[in-house]
Amino acid sequence: MKKILHFFEEVETTDSRKSFEAFTRCKGNIIFGAKNDLPNIIGTFFLIVAIIMLYLIFIFPAALDYQYNALAIIIAICCILPITTLLNVTMTEPGVLLKGDLPDPKQQQQQQTVEELESTTQSNKNFAEVESIRNGSNHILLVEGSQNQIELNLEVPSIYKVRYCSTCKIMRPSKASHCKFCNHCVEGFDHHCFWVGTCIGIRNQRAFLIFLQSSLIVAILTFCQCSLNLYHQYLDIYNLWILMFKEASIPIIVIYGIYFCCGCWTQQSYLNVIIIMIMFILPIIYSAVLINIEDAYKDYRYYDNPFLTFLVTIILLVCCCFLLPFNSINCYYISLGKTAKQQKSEDQFYIKKQSLLKTKHSSSEVFQNLVKFYTSPIPISRNQ
């Protein structure tokens, strides 16, 4: 891991280095996810590659034998999409705002108020007005460029206000937020995703959703191919299962039963996880041995083992169940023209105001939001 981190070395040649110090640089130019999440990126990459290899080794050859040539080749070509879209997300700068050195407007306002109190003697009425400004006012001081201006504190969710970031020392624009994991502000911040190892913001949110959608589509297509293979292998599953239980039914049942009861009795879930893994792995190993020694299966090849197909099918089913909720919730937010952070801020605002009034969106508005999301140009990165 140290050698990998050494390859992605950071070159301190730009004025914006401090703003992008959380990212890993490849040869000084390409941003490749966050430094702390580099193992997560590598893990996600190899997880995708491992699932693709399971398909190409165990499912693809059997699909060709069963005359599913078109579907098998389409899936094999589409398998490259999750990898390319993952790299696109991690190598796209999310929209980081450059750090500054602006003073805190509230502290600056308090200092000005204190100076006014010390320099002049005012009446009680004027003093009360100064105190109200000092303690929590109806006005906030905004710093933009080199000018200071006063803006009314409108009754809107906090995410839509121009706010001061005490860490980055800048005035965050509307819809921007600070990422506590990367320690910088991101324009259009949605969330920090540990799977792709970077913040999701205005510049890479589209790439992130395409990554989720392509991964889900490939998982569903591969699951369908596995199901078709199992349709041709269901008789082999039945015959091999009966044959295995004739050979070693009693010992297997006793071991499974004792181990599972021990896990439930001691309330140690890891024991049950281990026994479930054994229940999947042991039939695969035993069936492979039977295929090699039984004359009825002498013409079978390694990918004709139905329990291998069943294992890959279960893995892909888990992937589909994992990806489907994430795709649904992200598509829902995008159809509203919002991010997860904006929706959370609005929900907190409505709860605080004890109001259940929410904007209703028509089908035309949803369609316009989706078209805008997929067609709007990506802002230029501040990493120059």
Secondary structure, DSSP 8 states (H G I E B T S, - for coil): -HHHHHHS-----STTTTTTTTEEEETTTEEEEESTTHHHHHHHHHHHHHHHHHIIIIIHHHHHHTT-HHHHHHHHHHTHHHHHHHHHHHTS---B--------HHHHHHHHHHHHHHH----HHHHHHHHHHHHS-SEEEEEETTEEEEEE--SS-GGGS-EEETTTTEEE-TT-EEETTTTEEETT--EEETTTTEEE-TTTHHHHHHHHHHHHHHHHHHHHHHHHHHHHHHHHHHHHHHHHHHHHHHHHHHHHHHHHHHHHHTT-HHHHHHHHHHHHHHHHHHHHHHHHH-GGGTT--GGG-HHHHHHHHHHHHHHHHHHHHHHHHHHHHHHTT--HHHHHHHHHHHHHTT--------HHHHHHHHHHHHHS-----S--
